[in-house]
């Protein structure tokens, strides 16, 4: 009698835990989407100016630039890595682009950008795979080195304007859609397919879920991890170039905060920091959410510091939702 | 015959020495590097070997030294604290504004500042321990929030703080600055806590294996929260000390402290995976970083190359540091 009550209780409590786990799981996947809807409702009531065509266009372009960095960050996170050095790579790429405006030497620019991506990707990748340095330490060290290298290279002077052709790409439109948005959507589609259909995509998830069993299954774990850092560096380089074109000038803070924001976007978009989970669609939602939030603060005329507070808070909330989910799954 | 026991004894002794060397290899290496740097710099530069300059090297290491203690408590318990620099900045700016614009007397402002830092650290601890949030990302978020708070407090240099505050930095007993003595005491205290107290053993246990520590009823969550609170406390102390050094709050103060403290702890032999490492090595790394930045200034290395040089040194250091079978 009492035994069956105890069993009922156990069953009920396990139902409760699975329900809790399911809610948290659902929340971690669709939090960004839900938050976008809520934010837009708030915007409609409190700041109708948000919906002016010019502002929507700005939001979409800014989302695209952040979104490109986020694509790389998503790939790294799926393989249980992350890349703090993206902001430094972005700024350095933009500085190189700015120099090409005066020199007009595109061959040199292409070579410089390629060297930048290869050096950063290779250094991060080697530290993480060969020397087994935790990704956040390795990429943080590279953040300092790449920012330092830029400072040594420019002697602090990087206020430059973007070349004309790039400004046209950055602020131009094709069939009414801003070009950066088209580039972002194209890259999004490519990565979506790559993650879903190629063996590289499957390997990423396997490596992120369980490195040891991936190794036993014959997956080239080190090569896969290495590839993620080339993807993040490449994405950051592209975003830096586009950002330079969009804002029209280059300064030392061009890439600032993209490290934190790209992680916040990916994680609020359901990419698990424990690896092996999430995808580019969710993290694109995260990028859209962060950009809308920050833009709304600007439209509402709030002080600049609120942007930082909101960006940090989104990251904390995202990581708490995921932490609670993984705890609910374990129990 | 008589030689045999001797040989055995000798082998056992050198075995023990070898094992000791292996266990403390990282710390020994750090101090060896410090000695090499100091000797070479002393030969090259009469200014460097001046006692007052050497004392200044130690005094300038105080901020990093304080923050690194918090960082190593957190790291030993298997976490990481990215918000230390911003805690120092928020507290430093806050105390400067409180003492100048609001007119709060230093004797009231200092305890309040320390309390504020501890509470921010505790918030980190709650998010990490209670909500199982990944420490790096959670404290990175806190760093972002605090960056905003710092901008909200002041986006320009503050007014000059009361002159009493400067004595925290300036007071000396003979050639030895009071700040250096205070730091030595605090490091000794940290060493004792980790070595001799139940709390200290708990930290190593939690860092070594969080799940086991939780199951064994060691109060893993509370220990983790305490390490973050300590980190917040010492970071706040670092912020106060920065104000005592410069006399004004600056919205760019305490930049890079999170990274330097993690690097100091890591090259000092604290495992980035928790549960391993010693206080002594981390202190050596703090002194090493201070020596290097003193040499930068002494040999007038352009500010444009300092970041790059420090970054490359760090990359070398973490590349040599290897995940030593901790887990």
Interface residues (C-beta under 8 A of the other chain):
Chain A: X123 X127 X131 X132 X133 X134 X136 X137 X138 X140 X141 X142 X144 X145 X146 X147 X148 X149 X151 X152 X155 X156 X257 X260 X263 X264 X267 X273 X274 X303 X304 X305 X306 X307 X308 X309 X310 X311 X312 X313 X314 X315 X316 X318 X319 X320 X322 X323 X324 X326 X327
Chain B: X80 X127 X131 X132 X133 X134 X136 X137 X138 X140 X141 X142 X143 X144 X145 X146 X147 X148 X149 X150 X151 X152 X155 X256 X259 X262 X263 X266 X272 X273 X303 X304 X305 X306 X307 X308 X309 X310 X311 X312 X314 X315 X318 X319 X321 X322 X323
